[in-house]
Amino acid sequence: IVGCTLVNNTAHETGGMWLRPTTSTVSTSIFWNNSDVNGTYHQAQLSGTRASRCCIFRLWDTIPGEDPIDPEKFPYCFDLDPQFSGTSIFTLRATSPCLDAGDRTAFPPSAFQRDAAGGNRFVDDAAPDTGLGPVPLPDIGSFERQRPEG
């Protein structure tokens, strides 16, 4: 799972991200404000899967009766507000911690040249380059913040 945005979803249990035991990776994605049917925000249940450079709502919350989240399974992940600029399309504001914070090496070289809105996928802007790989670095999530015209 690379360069995705999953926001405001409800699931029966563990809303947001639940993956069966696997060796898959999750990278450069946003999981925000997802809940179970009871309104509980347990975002991440991983077993054998690693998530890196993701923005995950309430990532470090511990599920009652479960072990705490292992930070080694979530390198460079954070639970800061991604600062969406709108409610229907989840583009990022200029102050978002997700800007230029993704992992470019997670994207196959021949694919993903466009974001979910059809804009350029790799755009360098004024944000600090905190991600991984050659610049320009991708923004975390489905939408790349495009340079303003002018």
Steps between C-alpha positions, in 0.01 A plus 500: 500500500676816380380860471144448627260708707235324710290752693169501692420130456313271736570129537358228720825476694829693483410778260786629288759233446479134581721259310523126539844355564704572192830639389337795325600859557293811541671824408437868433131473590251682723257315728292767674180514707399138431305318770317182585120490526523601868692817416830364632807619313740209488691572184768241468505125543801351329656159525806434287433821305697822519369850449748777429468870437125500564271744677273290725231649725550406866776261401642459848168434676502158664205268449372378840631152566755518216873565500612858428586591142858402416673816366744283301208391279422866423828673407456868422124478555323772694155598622510874431198663331560472123326838456261424214400805299150377418245242599411337167850466355766449761773726366756641742556854626838668458570441872429124499762271662430257211660722234818353347505241782428184298721223374573539130674162490166331586351611165578280198704708253268442204175568687343764718614802302162663579316542827132416558389835351716460189768746612873430495584246770844635590498878551765688693361791696616716787446222758809346660602170341453255787415191294716232343647468152596732217338843485240609432347296782134399502245634743342243730154402378318483166536864402819690426493868588552675166709817470280808482493666161672834471 
